[in-house]
Amino acid sequence: MATLYVIGTPIGNLNDISKRAIEVLNEVSGVACEDTRTTGFLLQHLGLKKQLFSFHAHNEHAKIDQLINYLVSGNDVALVSDAGMPGISDPGFLAVRKAHETGITVSVIPGPSAVLTALVASGLPSDRFCFEGFLPQKKGRKTRLELLKQEDRTMVLFESPHRIVKLIKECIAIFGPERLACFGRELTKKFEENKRGTLAELLISLETRPSIKGEFVLVVAGNTYTEK
């Protein structure tokens, strides 16, 4: 039986893809991807041409049987997201679960992760942390933050550029303005920025800018963390 390869892809800098990832992408029969245009661009950059299958959050339940049948037929498949590791705030876990249930071999080819990149760059404790991804846009958003108020581990959240100011204001209202934090923006790209300070200081930094660009990763210190 074939193998499902879960491959981490660059989060911004195409040079971050691993040699092993390139080797596997070259060998598999097909690639299941979040956006065929994005993955097609990556494969073109690598000089590869492969059959691409659209597999994203809005169609994974409808396409899962097709993907599993393709694997059962003896075709190795690479599962990738637009950026980073599949299954981390991206489609992937359903395919991996179904592969295990079907007896298909699963092999992970580790790669870049915005979660770990921002966490390490934050200078906040990384031995224990929790990843919250994107908070609900409306219902349950405040409740989720309230549940995190007493969290003593470092917290990692994703946010879009047009909602990052709102998120930081919400964090200030619940965690307090003096809670230490760091945001990462344009990670691994030419204009990468890692800004560290209190939540109040981060808010001032963003509100005084003429424009805010790039996807954000917000890292927030745990409730009991203090710096000497």
N, CA, C and O of each residue as an XYZ file, in Angstrom:
912
protein
N       0.839     -1.199      0.000
C       0.000      0.000      0.000
C       0.875      1.251      0.000
O       2.009      1.244      0.479
N       0.315      2.316     -0.549
C       1.080      3.548     -0.717
C       1.264      4.296      0.610
O       0.792      3.881      1.669
N       1.968      5.410      0.489
C       2.263      6.243      1.672
C       1.704      7.641      1.481
O       1.792      8.222      0.400
N       1.124      8.172      2.557
C       0.711      9.570      2.584
C       1.832     10.352      3.255
O       2.114     10.152      4.436
N       2.468     11.237      2.504
C       3.546     12.070      3.035
C       2.974     13.441      3.402
O       2.409     14.129      2.552
N       3.120     13.830      4.655
C       2.672     15.141      5.111
C       3.892     16.048      5.125
O       4.815     15.845      5.915
N       3.897     17.042      4.258
C       5.113     17.823      4.022
C       4.952     19.284      4.435
O       3.996     19.953      4.043
N       5.894     19.759      5.227
C       5.941     21.166      5.593
C       6.543     21.981      4.456
O       7.578     21.611      3.902
N       5.899     23.087      4.112
C       6.381     23.951      3.033
C       6.728     25.340      3.576
O       6.326     25.678      4.690
N       7.460     26.143      2.818
C       7.888     27.466      3.313
C       6.733     28.352      3.756
O       5.641     28.297      3.191
N       6.984     29.163      4.768
C       5.970     30.106      5.248
C       6.210     31.504      4.678
O       5.504     32.449      5.029
N       7.179     31.632      3.822
C       7.454     32.935      3.228
C       8.683     32.922      2.339
O       8.678     33.506      1.255
N       9.734     32.258      2.796
C      10.987     32.179      2.050
C      11.092     30.820      1.381
O      11.218     29.801      2.060
N      11.041     30.795      0.058
C      11.037     29.529     -0.679
C      12.302     28.708     -0.450
O      12.301     27.494     -0.653
N      13.373     29.361     -0.032
C      14.621     28.636      0.218
C      14.573     27.780      1.485
O      15.497     27.012      1.751
N      13.505     27.912      2.260
C      13.407     27.146      3.502
C      12.892     25.725      3.299
O      12.853     24.952      4.256
N      12.501     25.366      2.096
C      12.041     23.997      1.883
C      13.226     23.045      1.979
O      14.317     23.357      1.501
N      13.017     21.887      2.595
C      14.126     20.967      2.839
C      14.459     20.107      1.621
O      13.631     19.910      0.731
N      15.676     19.611      1.607
C      16.111     18.723      0.531
C      15.259     17.467      0.490
O      14.908     16.975     -0.582
N      14.930     16.953      1.668
C      14.102     15.744      1.739
C      12.704     16.010      1.189
O      12.142     15.165      0.492
N      12.139     17.178      1.495
C      10.813     17.522      0.978
C      10.825     17.553     -0.549
O       9.896     17.064     -1.192
N      11.874     18.125     -1.121
C      11.993     18.187     -2.577
C      12.087     16.778     -3.164
O      11.458     16.481     -4.180
N      12.866     15.919     -2.528
C      13.020     14.544     -3.004
C      11.691     13.803     -3.007
O      11.362     13.102     -3.963
N      10.937     13.963     -1.936
C       9.645     13.271     -1.846
C       8.645     13.851     -2.848
O       7.919     13.100     -3.499
N       8.603     15.166     -2.976
C       7.708     15.782     -3.952
C       8.017     15.301     -5.361
O       7.114     15.167     -6.186
N       9.262     15.046     -5.632
C       9.675     14.559     -6.945
C       9.239     13.117     -7.182
O       9.015     12.714     -8.323
N       9.118     12.338     -6.100
C       8.846     10.911     -6.218
C       7.366     10.536     -6.170
O       6.974      9.514     -6.734
N       6.528     11.351     -5.500
C       5.122     10.984     -5.330
C       4.350     11.065     -6.648
O       4.766     11.727     -7.599
N       3.201     10.361     -6.670
C       2.354     10.370     -7.870
C       1.498     11.620     -7.956
O       1.208     12.105     -9.050
N       1.091     12.148     -6.799
C       0.244     13.332     -6.797
C       0.414     14.148     -5.538
O       0.991     13.686     -4.554
N      -0.096     15.371     -5.580
C       0.015     16.286     -4.439
C      -1.369     16.817     -4.090
O      -2.030     17.443     -4.918
N      -1.801     16.563     -2.859
C      -3.064     17.122     -2.353
C      -2.729     18.447     -1.697
O      -1.910     18.497     -0.779
N      -3.353     19.521     -2.158
C      -2.938     20.843     -1.691
C      -4.119     21.761     -1.428
O      -5.211     21.578     -1.966
N      -3.869     22.741     -0.594
C      -4.890     23.700     -0.193
C      -5.307     24.587     -1.356
O      -6.500     24.805     -1.569
N      -4.353     25.095     -2.102
C      -4.612     25.947     -3.260
C      -3.688     25.489     -4.386
O      -2.467     25.572     -4.257
N      -4.252     25.015     -5.470
C      -3.436     24.477     -6.566
C      -2.542     25.544     -7.190
O      -1.474     25.225     -7.714
N      -2.963     26.799     -7.140
C      -2.132     27.866     -7.716
C      -0.882     28.101     -6.871
O       0.222     28.238     -7.397
N      -1.075     28.146     -5.553
C       0.057     28.372     -4.650
C       1.049     27.217     -4.736
O       2.252     27.438     -4.871
N       0.548     25.988     -4.659
C       1.430     24.827     -4.725
C       2.037     24.691     -6.109
O       3.189     24.279     -6.247
N       1.274     25.034     -7.132
C       1.808     24.992     -8.493
C       2.990     25.925     -8.658
O       3.961     25.599     -9.340
N       2.902     27.101     -8.022
C       4.011     28.063     -8.072
C       5.248     27.495     -7.383
O       6.365     27.642     -7.879
N       5.040     26.838     -6.225
C       6.158     26.235     -5.503
C       6.812     25.134     -6.340
O       8.036     25.073     -6.447
N       5.998     24.278     -6.924
C       6.550     23.188     -7.738
C       7.285     23.733     -8.964
O       8.323     23.204     -9.360
N       6.744     24.780     -9.550
C       7.419     25.408    -10.695
C       8.776     25.952    -10.272
O       9.759     25.819    -11.001
N       8.827     26.563     -9.096
C      10.089     27.078     -8.553
C      11.104     25.957     -8.380
O      12.304     26.159     -8.563
N      10.608     24.766     -8.022
C      11.488     23.614     -7.794
C      11.759     22.829     -9.077
O      12.530     21.869     -9.067
N      11.129     23.234    -10.177
C      11.317     22.533    -11.446
C      10.584     21.208    -11.507
O      11.013     20.289    -12.204
N       9.468     21.103    -10.774
C       8.693     19.862    -10.723
C       7.309     20.071    -11.334
O       6.752     21.168    -11.303
N       6.772     18.979    -11.892
C       5.420     19.008    -12.433
C       4.692     17.772    -11.950
O       5.099     16.649    -12.246
N       3.596     17.980    -11.193
C       2.875     16.870    -10.595
C       1.367     17.052    -10.751
O       0.880     18.164    -10.952
N       0.642     15.942    -10.656
C      -0.806     16.014    -10.628
C      -1.230     16.611     -9.292
O      -0.805     16.140     -8.237
N      -2.071     17.648     -9.332
C      -2.489     18.342     -8.126
C      -3.960     18.055     -7.820
O      -4.805     18.049     -8.715
N      -4.247     17.820     -6.548
C      -5.609     17.611     -6.088
C      -5.975     18.728     -5.116
O      -5.246     18.985     -4.157
N      -7.101     19.391     -5.362
C      -7.563     20.424     -4.439
C      -8.090     19.767     -3.171
O      -8.994     18.933     -3.226
N      -7.519     20.145     -2.024
C      -7.921     19.571     -0.737
C      -7.804     20.655      0.315
O      -6.723     20.903      0.848
N      -8.937     21.309      0.614
C      -8.902     22.432      1.547
C     -10.056     22.347      2.532
O     -10.836     21.396      2.501
N     -10.163     23.339      3.405
C     -11.121     23.301      4.512
C     -12.566     23.178      4.038
O     -13.407     22.633      4.753
N     -12.863     23.682      2.832
C     -14.247     23.698      2.356
C     -14.625     22.463      1.540
O     -15.799     22.276      1.220
N     -13.650     21.616      1.197
C     -13.999     20.432      0.401
C     -13.397     19.133      0.922
O     -13.600     18.082      0.314
N     -12.648     19.178      2.049
C     -11.937     17.976      2.488
C     -12.872     16.817      2.828
O     -12.524     15.659      2.600
N     -14.050     17.114      3.369
C     -14.987     16.033      3.683
C     -15.536     15.393      2.402
O     -15.791     14.189      2.363
N     -15.713     16.201      1.363
C     -16.218     15.680      0.091
C     -15.135     14.950     -0.700
O     -15.433     14.033     -1.465
N     -13.880     15.355     -0.515
C     -12.786     14.802     -1.311
C     -11.997     13.692     -0.602
O     -11.137     13.062     -1.217
N     -12.282     13.450      0.681
C     -11.449     12.514      1.429
C     -11.482     11.099      0.857
O     -10.444     10.440      0.794
N     -12.651     10.624      0.442
C     -12.742      9.267     -0.110
C     -11.938      9.142     -1.400
O     -11.290      8.123     -1.638
N     -11.982     10.181     -2.230
C     -11.212     10.182     -3.471
C      -9.721     10.097     -3.183
O      -8.990      9.375     -3.860
N      -9.279     10.831     -2.184
C      -7.864     10.818     -1.821
C      -7.448      9.457     -1.282
O      -6.400      8.931     -1.658
N      -8.261      8.889     -0.404
C      -7.934      7.589      0.180
C      -7.935      6.498     -0.892
O      -7.057      5.636     -0.891
N      -8.909      6.523     -1.804
C      -8.956      5.526     -2.878
C      -7.729      5.610     -3.778
O      -7.220      4.591     -4.245
N      -7.266      6.812     -4.013
C      -6.063      7.014     -4.835
C      -4.853      6.389     -4.145
O      -4.001      5.787     -4.799
N      -4.782      6.532     -2.827
C      -3.694      5.938     -2.050
C      -3.810      4.413     -2.021
O      -2.818      3.704     -2.195
N      -5.023      3.919     -1.802
C      -5.244      2.467     -1.748
C      -4.870      1.815     -3.076
O      -4.465      0.653     -3.112
N      -5.006      2.560     -4.154
C      -4.661      2.041     -5.484
C      -3.153      1.933     -5.695
O      -2.699      1.447     -6.730
N      -2.374      2.392     -4.698
C      -0.925      2.249     -4.769
C      -0.164      3.503     -5.128
O       1.028      3.448     -5.430
N      -0.854      4.645     -5.095
C      -0.214      5.909     -5.451
C       0.232      6.677     -4.210
O      -0.587      7.010     -3.353
N       1.527      6.955     -4.116
C       2.025      7.799     -3.023
C       1.529      9.229     -3.238
O       1.502      9.727     -4.363
N       1.139      9.878     -2.145
C       0.609     11.237     -2.227
C       1.309     12.128     -1.212
O       1.582     11.710     -0.087
N       1.599     13.366     -1.623
C       2.126     14.379     -0.710
C       0.971     15.291     -0.325
O       0.235     15.765     -1.190
N       0.812     15.535      0.958
C      -0.205     16.458      1.465
C       0.499     17.727      1.928
O       1.362     17.679      2.805
N       0.130     18.859      1.341
C       0.757     20.132      1.698
C      -0.315     21.187      1.917
O      -1.438     21.054      1.430
N       0.033     22.229      2.649
C      -0.846     23.395      2.783
C      -0.175     24.545      2.038
O       0.909     24.384      1.477
N      -0.823     25.697      2.039
C      -0.234     26.840      1.329
C       1.087     27.263      1.953
O       1.996     27.715      1.258
N       1.187     27.111      3.278
C       2.403     27.508      3.982
C       2.469     26.798      5.321
O       1.474     26.722      6.041
N       3.640     26.281      5.651
C       3.817     25.642      6.952
C       3.424     24.181      6.957
O       3.428     23.518      5.920
N       3.082     23.682      8.146
C       2.752     22.274      8.327
C       1.253     22.030      8.177
O       0.457     22.680      8.856
N       0.856     21.114      7.309
C      -0.565     20.757      7.202
C      -1.091     20.284      8.560
O      -0.386     19.627      9.324
N      -2.335     20.633      8.833
C      -2.938     20.217     10.090
C      -2.798     21.230     11.210
O      -3.464     21.107     12.239
N      -1.947     22.229     11.031
C      -1.775     23.290     12.042
C      -2.511     24.520     11.539
O      -1.956     25.324     10.789
N      -3.783     24.665     11.962
C      -4.669     25.724     11.453
C      -4.848     25.631      9.939
O      -5.155     26.627      9.286
N      -4.658     24.450      9.392
C      -4.826     24.179      7.973
C      -5.402     22.775      7.835
O      -5.317     21.975      8.766
N      -5.991     22.469      6.675
C      -6.488     21.105      6.455
C      -5.362     20.088      6.606
O      -4.197     20.408      6.374
N      -5.708     18.871      6.993
C      -4.677     17.849      7.095
C      -5.012     16.735      8.065
O      -4.805     15.558      7.767
N      -5.538     17.110      9.242
C      -5.724     16.086     10.270
C      -6.726     15.026      9.847
O      -6.572     13.862     10.215
N      -7.765     15.400      9.072
C      -8.763     14.435      8.620
C      -8.135     13.413      7.680
O      -8.407     12.218      7.791
N      -7.303     13.874      6.762
C      -6.644     12.968      5.823
C      -5.719     12.006      6.559
O      -5.667     10.818      6.239
N      -4.991     12.521      7.541
C      -4.075     11.674      8.311
C      -4.860     10.644      9.116
O      -4.469      9.479      9.181
N      -5.957     11.065      9.727
C      -6.781     10.141     10.514
C      -7.347      9.027      9.642
O      -7.293      7.854     10.010
N      -7.888      9.398      8.485
C      -8.468      8.403      7.574
C      -7.396      7.454      7.039
O      -7.649      6.266      6.840
N      -6.199      7.991      6.808
C      -5.101      7.145      6.330
C      -4.765      6.088      7.380
O      -4.585      4.917      7.046
N      -4.682      6.491      8.635
C      -4.413      5.541      9.715
C      -5.523      4.492      9.795
O      -5.243      3.303      9.945
N      -6.771      4.926      9.697
C      -7.908      4.014      9.790
C      -7.929      3.009      8.647
O      -8.430      1.894      8.799
N      -7.382      3.410      7.500
C      -7.382      2.544      6.321
C      -6.148      1.651      6.253
O      -6.068      0.755      5.412
N      -5.192      1.898      7.137
C      -3.973      1.104      7.129
C      -2.903      1.643      6.207
O      -1.935      0.948      5.899
N      -3.073      2.890      5.761
C      -2.097      3.534      4.891
C      -0.959      4.094      5.737
O      -1.195      4.666      6.801
N       0.253      3.931      5.272
C       1.414      4.452      5.990
C       1.421      5.982      5.944
O       1.191      6.577      4.891
N       1.681      6.605      7.076
C       1.784      8.066      7.154
C       3.210      8.429      7.520
O       3.760      7.902      8.487
N       3.810      9.326      6.752
C       5.168      9.784      7.013
C       5.202     11.311      6.956
O       4.759     11.917      5.981
N       5.727     11.913      8.001
C       5.780     13.381      8.062
C       7.173     13.876      7.690
O       8.180     13.408      8.221
N       7.206     14.827      6.773
C       8.461     15.490      6.399
C       8.423     16.872      7.042
O       7.791     17.782      6.506
N       9.091     17.042      8.183
C       8.982     18.300      8.936
C       9.443     19.498      8.114
O      10.302     19.394      7.239
N       8.841     20.632      8.429
C       9.212     21.851      7.717
C       8.912     23.087      8.541
O       8.630     22.979      9.734
N       8.966     24.259      7.926
C       8.756     25.520      8.636
C       7.397     25.572      9.327
O       6.423     24.981      8.862
N       7.355     26.291     10.446
C       6.120     26.470     11.203
C       6.067     27.890     11.737
O       6.966     28.319     12.461
N       5.020     28.616     11.384
C       4.870     29.983     11.888
C       4.717     29.990     13.403
O       5.157     30.926     14.070
N       4.095     28.949     13.944
C       3.901     28.855     15.394
C       5.243     28.860     16.113
O       5.479     29.679     17.001
N       6.116     27.944     15.723
C       7.405     27.810     16.403
C       8.347     28.960     16.073
O       9.122     29.394     16.925
N       8.282     29.453     14.845
C       9.147     30.569     14.451
C       8.857     31.797     15.313
O       9.779     32.429     15.830
N       7.586     32.128     15.465
C       7.210     33.292     16.273
C       7.491     33.055     17.749
O       7.934     33.963     18.452
N       7.238     31.846     18.219
C       7.470     31.536     19.634
C       8.933     31.707     19.999
O       9.255     32.330     21.011
N       9.819     31.159     19.184
C      11.251     31.251     19.459
C      11.726     32.700     19.378
O      12.579     33.120     20.160
N      11.176     33.463     18.434
C      11.599     34.859     18.253
C      11.054     35.784     19.338
O      11.528     36.911     19.476
N      10.073     35.330     20.108
C       9.419     36.198     21.088
C      10.247     36.458     22.345
O      10.062     37.478     23.008
N      11.149     35.550     22.672
C      11.886     35.692     23.914
C      11.039     35.377     25.133
O      11.421     35.701     26.258
N       9.898     34.753     24.918
C       9.033     34.317     26.007
C       9.218     32.812     26.218
O       9.665     32.119     25.304
N       8.882     32.292     27.409
C       9.126     30.879     27.691
C       8.539     29.956     26.619
O       7.368     30.072     26.256
N       9.361     29.050     26.127
C       8.924     28.143     25.061
C       8.902     26.686     25.496
O       8.623     25.798     24.691
N       9.198     26.435     26.788
C       9.195     25.049     27.254
C       7.777     24.513     27.438
O       7.544     23.307     27.353
N       6.827     25.426     27.693
C       5.427     25.073     27.816
C       4.609     26.170     27.140
O       4.710     27.342     27.506
N       3.806     25.789     26.162
C       2.986     26.788     25.483
C       1.701     26.149     24.959
O       1.606     24.928     24.841
N       0.727     26.983     24.651
C      -0.505     26.492     24.033
C      -0.759     27.271     22.751
O      -0.507     28.474     22.684
N      -1.254     26.582     21.746
C      -1.528     27.196     20.455
C      -3.034     27.312     20.269
O      -3.754     26.315     20.314
N      -3.504     28.541     20.058
C      -4.936     28.794     19.919
C      -5.368     29.077     18.491
O      -6.566     29.134     18.210
N      -4.406     29.258     17.573
C      -4.762     29.525     16.180
C      -5.552     30.812     16.038
O      -5.303     31.787     16.748
N      -6.518     30.811     15.105
C      -7.405     31.967     14.927
C      -8.573     31.848     15.895
O      -9.226     30.807     15.959
N      -8.837     32.899     16.640
C     -10.001     32.916     17.515
C     -11.268     33.049     16.668
O     -11.201     33.537     15.540
N     -12.420     32.623     17.191
C     -13.680     32.829     16.463
C     -13.856     34.308     16.152
O     -13.526     35.158     16.978
N     -14.366     34.620     14.978
C     -14.508     36.025     14.606
C     -15.606     36.727     15.398
O     -15.498     37.921     15.680
N     -16.655     36.003     15.758
C     -17.765     36.626     16.481
C     -18.118     35.814     17.728
O     -17.568     36.051     18.804
N     -19.025     34.869     17.582
C     -19.521     34.102     18.719
C     -18.407     33.290     19.383
O     -17.684     32.544     18.723
N     -18.289     33.448     20.680
C     -17.327     32.668     21.441
C     -15.947     33.281     21.542
O     -15.085     32.729     22.226
N     -15.707     34.401     20.886
C     -14.383     35.021     20.883
C     -13.988     35.501     22.291
O     -12.911     35.174     22.789
N     -14.880     36.282     22.919
C     -14.592     36.791     24.257
C     -14.492     35.648     25.265
O     -13.655     35.676     26.168
N     -15.351     34.648     25.102
C     -15.337     33.501     26.014
C     -14.009     32.767     25.945
O     -13.464     32.353     26.968
N     -13.488     32.608     24.725
C     -12.197     31.918     24.549
C     -11.094     32.691     25.257
O     -10.266     32.093     25.944
N     -11.070     34.000     25.101
C     -10.045     34.815     25.760
C     -10.203     34.788     27.281
O      -9.211     34.764     28.009
N     -11.429     34.791     27.751
C     -11.672     34.720     29.196
C     -11.129     33.420     29.769
O     -10.591     33.403     30.876
N     -11.268     32.325     29.013
C     -10.749     31.031     29.453
C      -9.223     31.036     29.520
O      -8.624     30.284     30.288
N      -8.600     31.897     28.702
C      -7.142     31.974     28.664
C      -6.565     32.940     29.700
O      -5.348     33.028     29.864
N      -7.438     33.657     30.390
C      -6.978     34.685     31.329
C      -6.049     34.126     32.399
O      -5.084     34.786     32.785
N      -6.325     32.930     32.876
C      -5.507     32.328     33.931
C      -4.499     31.315     33.379
O      -3.856     30.605     34.152
N      -4.356     31.242     32.070
C      -3.397     30.309     31.462
C      -1.970     30.722     31.824
O      -1.570     31.860     31.580
N      -1.202     29.793     32.407
C       0.159     30.156     32.813
C       1.206     29.784     31.777
O       2.390     30.069     31.955
N       0.773     29.150     30.697
C       1.706     28.858     29.612
C       1.719     30.013     28.603
O       0.767     30.790     28.525
N       2.789     30.113     27.849
C       2.849     31.093     26.766
C       1.779     30.733     25.732
O       1.586     29.559     25.418
N       1.090     31.742     25.207
C       0.002     31.520     24.250
C       0.384     32.038     22.869
O       0.995     33.099     22.742
N       0.020     31.283     21.839
C       0.318     31.657     20.460
C      -0.988     31.732     19.680
O      -1.765     30.778     19.665
N      -1.226     32.872     19.032
C      -2.459     33.082     18.274
C      -2.133     33.598     16.878
O      -1.124     34.275     16.679
N      -2.982     33.280     15.923
C      -2.885     33.810     14.572
C      -3.910     34.926     14.406
O      -4.984     34.883     15.005
N      -3.573     35.933     13.584
C      -4.549     36.966     13.268
C      -4.201     37.630     11.938
O      -3.040     37.664     11.529
N      -5.217     38.150     11.283
C      -5.038     38.838     10.004
C      -4.653     40.293     10.249
O      -4.886     40.809     11.343
N      -4.067     40.969      9.254
C      -3.630     42.354      9.452
C      -4.774     43.315      9.764
O      -4.565     44.291     10.484
N      -5.981     43.066      9.240
C      -7.076     44.005      9.500
C      -7.799     43.731     10.814
O      -8.715     44.470     11.175
N      -7.397     42.666     11.547
C      -8.028     42.404     12.848
C      -7.013     42.368     13.997
O      -7.401     42.144     15.144
N      -5.730     42.582     13.716
C      -4.712     42.453     14.765
C      -4.881     43.521     15.847
O      -4.693     43.231     17.029
N      -5.231     44.748     15.465
C      -5.437     45.806     16.462
C      -6.607     45.444     17.370
O      -6.531     45.620     18.586
N      -7.684     44.939     16.783
C      -8.841     44.515     17.568
C      -8.456     43.422     18.556
O      -8.861     43.458     19.718
N      -7.668     42.443     18.090
C      -7.252     41.341     18.962
C      -6.435     41.862     20.147
O      -6.671     41.457     21.285
N      -5.489     42.747     19.891
C      -4.652     43.262     20.976
C      -5.487     44.070     21.967
O      -5.259     43.992     23.174
N      -6.448     44.841     21.471
C      -7.340     45.585     22.377
C      -8.143     44.626     23.254
O      -8.347     44.882     24.441
N      -8.592     43.525     22.664
C      -9.350     42.525     23.421
C      -8.465     41.859     24.474
O      -8.905     41.583     25.590
N      -7.219     41.608     24.102
C      -6.270     41.015     25.055
C      -5.986     41.973     26.208
O      -5.881     41.555     27.361
N      -5.864     43.258     25.889
C      -5.634     44.255     26.940
C      -6.814     44.294     27.912
O      -6.623     44.380     29.125
N      -8.018     44.231     27.379
C      -9.218     44.288     28.216
C      -9.300     43.107     29.172
O      -9.824     43.239     30.278
N      -8.784     41.947     28.751
C      -8.905     40.733     29.557
C      -7.621     40.398     30.320
O      -7.684     40.012     31.487
N      -6.468     40.538     29.682
C      -5.193     40.196     30.318
C      -4.548     41.372     31.050
O      -3.728     41.185     31.949
N      -4.931     42.585     30.651
C      -4.317     43.780     31.223
C      -3.270     44.364     30.289
O      -2.643     43.617     29.538
N      -3.059     45.679     30.312
C      -2.150     46.351     29.377
C      -0.674     46.035     29.585
O       0.130     46.213     28.670
N      -0.306     45.564     30.785
C       1.102     45.323     31.077
C       1.557     43.895     30.783
O       2.717     43.555     31.016
N       0.661     43.065     30.278
C       1.052     41.681     29.953
C       2.075     41.711     28.810
O       1.855     42.373     27.796
N       3.190     40.993     28.976
C       4.220     40.954     27.940
C       3.746     40.130     26.742
O       3.027     39.141     26.885
N       4.171     40.568     25.565
C       3.770     39.880     24.337
C       4.763     40.219     23.226
O       5.658     41.047     23.396
N       4.578     39.558     22.095
C       5.419     39.824     20.926
C       4.618     39.446     19.692
O       3.984     38.391     19.662
N       4.641     40.293     18.678
C       4.004     39.874     17.436
C       5.066     39.664     16.362
O       6.060     40.385     16.282
N       4.815     38.652     15.544
C       5.670     38.368     14.397
C       4.884     38.671     13.138
O       3.707     38.328     13.030
N       5.540     39.312     12.192
C       4.870     39.718     10.955
C       5.792     39.458      9.776
O       6.998     39.688      9.868
N       5.236     38.979      8.665
C       6.028     38.696      7.467
C       7.180     37.740      7.792
O       8.296     37.932      7.308
N       6.924     36.732      8.592
C       7.964     35.823      9.064
C       8.717     35.161      7.908
O       8.111     34.652      6.965
N      10.031     35.179      7.998
C      11.010     34.629      7.041
C      11.100     35.427      5.741
O      11.878     35.075      4.854
N      10.316     36.493      5.623
C      10.348     37.294      4.402
C      11.311     38.479      4.549
O      11.912     38.678      5.605
N      11.442     39.240      3.496
C      12.385     40.361      3.461
C      12.090     41.381      4.548
O      13.015     41.919      5.158
N      10.806     41.657      4.802
C      10.439     42.684      5.777
C       9.920     42.070      7.078
O       9.015     42.609      7.716
N      10.504     40.943      7.457
C      10.128     40.288      8.709
C      10.284     41.240      9.886
O      11.240     42.012      9.969
N       9.311     41.162     10.798
C       9.364     41.999     12.000
C       8.917     41.188     13.204
O       7.896     40.501     13.157
N       9.683     41.271     14.281
C       9.305     40.691     15.563
C       9.361     41.806     16.591
O      10.443     42.255     16.970
N       8.195     42.253     17.043
C       8.082     43.394     17.949
C       7.669     42.903     19.325
O       6.630     42.261     19.477
N       8.490     43.209     20.335
C       8.251     42.730     21.696
C       7.980     43.896     22.638
O       8.564     44.968     22.483
N       7.098     43.694     23.610
C       6.793     44.721     24.599
C       5.541     44.345     25.363
O       5.092     43.201     25.293
N       4.975     45.286     26.089
C       3.693     45.036     26.738
C       2.599     45.104     25.667
O       2.822     45.627     24.576
N       1.440     44.579     25.985
C       0.332     44.665     25.035
C       0.018     46.119     24.708
O      -0.316     46.442     23.568
N       0.121     46.993     25.696
C      -0.137     48.417     25.466
C       0.878     49.013     24.492
O       0.520     49.809     23.624
N       2.129     48.629     24.641
C       3.179     49.133     23.745
C       2.994     48.609     22.319
O       3.217     49.339     21.353
N       2.590     47.357     22.193
C       2.352     46.788     20.855
C       1.187     47.499     20.176
O       1.220     47.748     18.971
N       0.167     47.820     20.946
C      -0.990     48.525     20.385
C      -0.587     49.899     19.869
O      -0.989     50.289     18.773
N       0.201     50.638     20.646
C       0.662     51.958     20.215
C       1.477     51.842     18.936
O       1.330     52.655     18.023
N       2.337     50.830     18.871
C       3.177     50.624     17.694
C       2.337     50.437     16.437
O       2.668     50.970     15.378
N       1.257     49.684     16.556
C       0.420     49.403     15.383
C      -0.496     50.581     15.036
O      -0.702     50.889     13.862
N      -1.036     51.229     16.054
C      -1.993     52.316     15.791
C      -1.323     53.552     15.202
O      -2.000     54.393     14.610
N      -0.015     53.676     15.352
C       0.679     54.848     14.815
C       1.232     54.590     13.406
O       1.922     55.447     12.853
N       0.944     53.440     12.830
C       1.425     53.128     11.482
C       0.396     53.552     10.440
O      -0.809     53.461     10.677
N       0.875     54.017      9.278
C      -0.058     54.425      8.217
C      -0.835     53.236      7.640
O      -1.960     53.390      7.166
N      -0.230     52.070      7.687
C      -0.908     50.872      7.197
C      -0.325     49.656      7.903
O       0.802     49.693      8.397
N      -1.099     48.582      7.946
C      -0.663     47.339      8.584
C      -0.761     46.219      7.559
O      -1.830     45.956      7.009
N       0.359     45.566      7.310
C       0.391     44.519      6.294
C       0.985     43.229      6.857
O       1.720     43.249      7.845
N       0.660     42.125      6.225
C       1.239     40.838      6.590
C       0.425     40.082      7.622
O      -0.199     40.683      8.497
N       0.433     38.767      7.516
C      -0.245     37.944      8.513
C       0.532     38.007      9.830
O       1.762     38.075      9.826
N      -0.180     37.985     10.948
C       0.436     38.147     12.260
C       0.358     36.876     13.092
O      -0.601     36.108     13.015
N       1.407     36.682     13.892
C       1.381     35.680     14.957
C       1.611     36.453     16.244
O       2.638     37.114     16.403
N       0.656     36.370     17.163
C       0.763     37.071     18.435
C       1.121     36.062     19.523
O       0.412     35.077     19.729
N       2.225     36.318     20.212
C       2.676     35.456     21.309
C       2.485     36.239     22.608
O       2.999     37.347     22.758
N       1.745     35.655     23.535
C       1.405     36.351     24.785
C       1.926     35.554     25.977
O       1.742     34.340     26.056
N       2.573     36.248     26.892
C       3.108     35.589     28.087
C       1.989     35.006     28.942
O       0.871     35.521     28.965
N       2.309     33.924     29.641
C       1.352     33.318     30.545
C       1.060     34.202     31.747
O       1.786     35.158     32.018
N       0.002     33.880     32.456
C      -0.489     34.700     33.558
C       0.535     34.908     34.679
O       0.572     35.975     35.292
N       1.359     33.904     34.947
C       2.283     33.996     36.090
C       3.687     34.435     35.706
O       4.562     34.534     36.566
N       3.915     34.705     34.401
C       5.279     35.020     33.964
C       5.670     36.451     34.310
O       4.926     37.396     34.046
N       6.835     36.589     34.897
C       7.406     37.914     35.164
C       8.883     37.885     34.797
O       9.507     36.824     34.796
N       9.439     39.046     34.485
C      10.852     39.149     34.146
C      11.589     39.911     35.235
O      11.138     40.960     35.694
N      12.724     39.368     35.638
C      13.510     39.984     36.710
C      14.396     41.084     36.174
O      15.129     41.713     36.936
